[in-house]
Amino acid sequence: GSNQAYMNLAIALLDEGDGAVLFAPYYFNHAMALQMTSAEIVIGKVDSELLPDLSWLEQRLKDTSKPKIKMVTLVNPGNPTGVMIPPAML
């Protein structure tokens, strides 16, 4: 089901060396799928409540000195923490 769909998406979007953001803690199957594409996994920063740090993400997306981010994975509710990303943040 969803793991295969995620893998298909990663294969379609990513080439070797492209950046893909996962926010920690992340679902291990997502990391394995990204590794299979040879993308560079970028661990996104989170705040003290384990919510994605959107300021960090905005800066990283604009940073041309590092591999281009072509994929950002958000899991809501967060696995394994159960943290819910507020709708306004999405």
C-alpha positions as CSV (number, residue, x, y, z in Angstrom):
1,G,0.0,0.0,0.0
2,S,1.4,3.3,1.2
3,N,5.0,2.1,1.4
4,Q,5.0,1.0,-2.2
5,A,3.4,4.3,-3.2
6,Y,6.1,6.2,-1.4
7,M,8.8,4.2,-3.1
8,N,7.2,4.8,-6.5
9,L,7.1,8.6,-5.7
10,A,10.7,8.6,-4.6
11,I,11.9,6.8,-7.8
12,A,9.9,9.1,-10.0
13,L,11.1,12.3,-8.3
14,L,14.7,11.7,-7.3
15,D,18.0,11.2,-9.1
16,E,21.3,10.2,-7.5
17,G,22.5,13.1,-5.3
18,D,19.2,14.9,-5.1
19,G,18.3,16.1,-1.6
20,A,15.3,14.6,0.3
21,V,14.2,15.9,3.7
22,L,13.0,13.6,6.5
23,F,12.1,15.1,9.8
24,A,13.3,13.1,12.8
25,P,12.1,10.9,14.2
26,Y,11.1,9.4,10.9
27,Y,9.6,6.2,9.6
28,F,12.4,3.8,8.7
29,N,10.7,2.7,5.5
30,H,11.0,6.2,4.2
31,A,14.7,6.3,4.8
32,M,15.1,2.9,3.1
33,A,13.2,4.0,0.0
34,L,15.3,7.2,-0.3
35,Q,18.5,5.1,0.1
36,M,17.4,2.9,-2.8
37,T,17.3,6.0,-5.0
38,S,20.8,7.2,-4.0
39,A,19.3,10.5,-2.9
40,E,21.0,12.5,-0.2
41,I,18.9,12.2,3.0
42,V,18.8,15.5,4.8
43,I,17.5,15.2,8.4
44,G,15.3,18.2,9.0
45,K,15.4,20.2,12.2
46,V,12.4,20.0,14.5
47,D,11.4,22.2,17.5
48,S,11.1,21.2,21.1
49,E,7.6,19.8,20.4
50,L,9.0,17.7,17.5
51,L,7.3,19.9,14.9
52,P,9.1,20.7,11.6
53,D,11.2,23.8,11.9
54,L,9.8,25.8,9.0
55,S,12.5,28.5,9.2
56,W,15.2,25.9,8.8
57,L,13.3,24.3,5.9
58,E,12.9,27.7,4.1
59,Q,16.6,28.4,4.4
60,R,17.6,25.0,3.3
61,L,15.3,25.1,0.2
62,K,17.0,28.4,-0.8
63,D,20.6,27.2,-0.2
64,T,22.2,26.7,-3.6
65,S,25.5,25.6,-2.1
66,K,24.1,22.2,-1.2
67,P,22.3,19.5,-3.2
68,K,18.9,20.7,-4.4
69,I,16.0,19.5,-2.2
70,K,13.5,17.8,-4.5
71,M,11.4,16.0,-1.9
72,V,10.2,16.9,1.6
73,T,8.4,14.2,3.6
74,L,5.9,15.2,6.2
75,V,4.1,12.4,8.2
76,N,1.0,13.5,10.0
77,P,0.5,12.3,12.7
78,G,4.2,11.8,13.2
79,N,5.5,8.3,13.5
80,P,6.5,7.2,16.1
81,T,5.7,10.2,18.3
82,G,2.0,10.8,17.3
83,V,2.7,14.6,17.1
84,M,0.0,16.3,15.0
85,I,1.2,19.1,12.6
86,P,-1.3,22.0,12.9
87,P,-3.2,22.7,9.7
88,A,-1.9,26.3,9.7
89,M,1.7,24.9,9.5
90,L,0.9,22.7,6.6
